[in-house]
């Protein structure tokens, strides 16, 4: 979906489709360099990371395998509860593997901190994070994130996998939404 399709629902486009793809290419080049000669297990966090994971995997020149997890800490609200539930676990054994978690956005960092710790307990060679977006002002924990696309203000954003009530995930840019959408 193009931003013109829903322009009345958007307040401001933060990053265009072209800017996102440039950043994905840049992140992939750094990941390829850092993981040279090693296979990577990309772990996507459903549902938001679907776009990042797909585009990043195609931009990499390294061999990758992919797996998915679904975790929840939001409940019915728009802020993290801090209590994490695994809704879908990995199918892969992590023992000795180089795991790269692909994330759409890091808000408080609570869920990702829990997830990273959980995956590290499974015996991988390494666990790192690649997030397209991060909200430094929303952080509630100190979390080491090796690859970050963009740091953004603490605003609610949609597009490129991010949603409000399951809508806007297929928007090809990242944007803030107009108040009438969520009021």
Phi, psi and omega in degrees: 000132178274150180300333177295333180293334184228030186303327180292339181266353183255139176271315185200132174277121179276316181220129180281168176305318181293318178295321178296314181295323175300316181293320177300316179298317179296314178297317180298320179298318179292319179296315177304317179296313183292329184254018183309128178081002180236144175279150183241137169258109176278128177245116178264143178257112182288149359263340190299328186279003185303317182289314180301313182299314181297311183291319179296316181298323178287331181279340180286147175258356178275158172288134176226149164245160184229147174213164185230146171233151170235122178231156181223136171220010184263331186064228182259358183266192180247007176235148184294137177275342182086347177264118186258134174239136173274118178266329175213121180269170179293152172268343186270147169276129184270352185309119175075004184266155174267108186261131175236112179281125177260123182234148175282312185209146172246116177264261181290332183087355183297311181295314182295322177300314178297315182297315180299317178297318179299314181291323178297330180288352183265009173082030178285162175291325178200156174223119177232170183234138171235114180241135178291319183229149176218139177251089182303326182287347180263353186298133176247349177224154175276113186234126179280113179241115186287324184232120179230130177288296183220138167271132183234162175295163181281070179235155177282124182237155179228168177100162179050045179102338181274141187229170162226120183052041178069009177254157176082358179303324184271010174293132188278003178231179173247128185215158168274152183257154179291145182305327182296341182288324185248004179268000000 
